[in-house]
Amino acid sequence: MDPRSLAREIAMKMLYAASLGGGETMDEVLEQSEQADTLSGSDKTFLENLVAGVTDRQEELDAVIGKYAQGWALNRLGKVDLTILRMAVYELMCMPEIPVGATINEAVELAKRYAEDKSSGFINGILGSAARELRSE
């Protein structure tokens, strides 16, 4: 796994744990995933910025997700799905240096590994719609 993908995976685990009331640190998650030496300084900075940004702007992110998750109340979405969506929408809104395709692909891959079977298609659809509004590339 490339370092940026690993950083997203760790961010997802930290944000998911926080949504359940846990408070694992980046170092604890790195140690558990036996990848402590894999991330460079810039990848750790990306991870920290992603976690902090999603945490700080959660209401705004949820509003965007809610707009495109037609027919789905956010409290009905799986916590893993919602965490992945929040991360990707944050990237789309606040990290313009990351290509839209990379953001969506990474979110779909996380969903394939950690979410329900149909989640990857659901996430792909929401992010595709959101990306058209949030970014015009």
Helices and strands as residue ranges (DSSP letters): H 3-19, H 26-32, H 41-56, H 58-68, G 74-76, H 79-94, H 100-114, H 119-134
